[in-house]
């Protein structure tokens, strides 16, 4: 049987990656006929490729997901095992994983590493859609099984309980370090104390408490440190070992702030002789050494929602008694007496539990025996056999039947050449003669806002460092343009860096809000998120007063993007006000033959229904959503989207009652708006028709237009400024090039783009 496992994988420092490596070894040990390939999820790292890695999948590049599935479809894979955790897949709440499973042709088994008792709407939608594609779903405990069944994520007959495994080398009768008592001078490699004292090389006569794993605030380590003074007062020999690197995602967003705060806390409590940090990802031999020397293992985790813990599993396999907070997994694993549960965030209770075991040798021995008995069934060989049985069962059952898939676009790869030509250290130059930037045209907020949106999307690709600079340049321009004293924003700047207009409101301020919202939705580092959130918050009173339909639409698209908790209640109120205004405009002009927000179609038309759909989706308001969809469908018909050639509304627009669609040059701005509006409808409704129509609208750039010629310039990576009556406009300015890139990124984010961005 050939199995493919999709997961993080070493050398990426990740608990699920180590789990997958251990599981692969266990599966290979179940049968000589077993083959196990890996689809490795990578992010910032560029690891060496182990022979077993059949494909590497860039976490934040949507088009990598179907591409990875196609690799497995061509390798003779019998069954696919997917290790699911929201944080290891790209997209909102890890939704990109759906683009992978939708392209699979093999039976799928999904292992859930996180099961939330109260998931968000989007988390529940994503997980339910994933489980619907799975032949079988595995969870680690009976509690997790009950939770997924009661949440109607998967029918009970398709759920299997397979425990988390731990290395056999940790079992007390196999661990050479377990037979050595701490008082006999157990070596501890790489342990460094806090403070100037030389590194410890031995544990001599110490009572050892330990915690290991990737370090983050969710681990509650500060609670254990706060408990130590009480413990040390009675047992001066106590040593608390905190082993493991800071979680890579924590490092990315805040560096070593949390670890440094723990070290400072140790110094403030005068505990340097009693707390040591091992700042690295631990090998199996390191773990055997650490757990073999451990008298009590601590997991003071702060969230009840944790449904599994590899670190706790390993400790129990090693026969360590445990003091833990009552998260779901700890309650299940310690139910046989392997440890003591204490309330969350309660240092006094934790200290009491530790002392209760240390001061009572019989209780400590009983907990050790219970841990040894529980852990014996969790060693990897036994878990590998159970997993192999589930995989064989899934192979016999076959894949879940699925409906026809939405076709993806054969879109070109991103070429940054022309974009790099237009962008400088101020912003993006508005116009170009051919591809030569026209510096006399200067800069404008409208285009810089578009640049920020595009840079935020391209920043996720392997060339992200280039786009990161574009992003910060663009944000700097927007900040400089905003004049809080008058509640307005400049728009036009000369090449000599002089503002050419007074600060005011208008479409440009809506577009700036749109850009800031998109940036915040990517959940960047605090150094980017903080300034972006502050600027958007400063602008909010002005944004709430916008009255022009497109200004409102642009602002709504921005405010609807970040998570609800990022900017709070004022944003929800602003969005509801925008939705009401758009509904009023629509009701005042709608006729059976004219389903629109005004008496004429002008520019960037599809942004109006797109904004109403986005508001309805964010606020869970059906009236906004249904009205936006109705208007978008009518407008798509006006663009002849279902005919052989897409024909956009020309730049001169059209009034109600005019029949001819030939009203001036067709512009990339209109095509991008239509593509993104249809993608918005797809994401809000799940109706695949909108995905197919978005692909069709995008093909306007590639030649599905009335002239049958590409508007996108394959040679430069730019986009022509428009489609005239007989030919394309040869100039490639900022607006058109950014419009193309926005449309391309929208397809990619929806899993509708076939080729890989470079």
Secondary structure, DSSP 8 states (H G I E B T S, - for coil): -EEEEEE--TTS--HHHHHHHHHHHHHHTT-TT-EEEEEEEESS------TTEEEEEETT-THHHHHHHHHHHTTT--EEEEEE-GGGS-SGGGTTHHHHHTT--SEEEEEES---TT--HHHHHHHHHHHHT-SEEEESSHHHHHHHHHTTSS-GGGEEE----B-GGGSTTT-TTTTS-GGGTEE-TT-EESSSS----EE-S-EEEEEESSB-GGG-HHHHHHHHHHHHHH-TTEEEEEES-B-HHHHHHHTTHHHHHHHHHHHHTT-TTTEEEE-S---HHHHHHHHHT-SEEEE--S-TT----HHHHHHHHTT-EEEEE--HHHHHHTTTTTEEEE-TT-HHHHHHHHHHHHT-HHHHHHHHHHHHHHHHTTBHHHHHHHHHHHHHHHHHH-----------B-------HHHHHHB-SS-B-SEEETTEEEGGG-EEHHHHHHHHHHHHHHTTSTTHHHHHHHHHHHHHHHHHHEETTTTEE--EE-TTS-B-S--B-SHHHHHHHHHHHHHHHTT--HHHHHHHHHHHHHHHHHHTT--SHHHHHHHHHHHTTS-HHHH-HHHHHHHHHHHHHHHHHHHHH-BTTB-SSSSEE-SSTTHHHHHHHHHHHHHT-HHHHHHHHHHHHHHHHHTTTTSSSB----TT-EETT------S-B-HHHHHHHHHHHHHHHHHH--HHHHHHHHHHHHHHHT-BTT---SB-TTTS-B-S-B-SSSB-----HHHHHHHHHHHHHHHHTT-B-S---
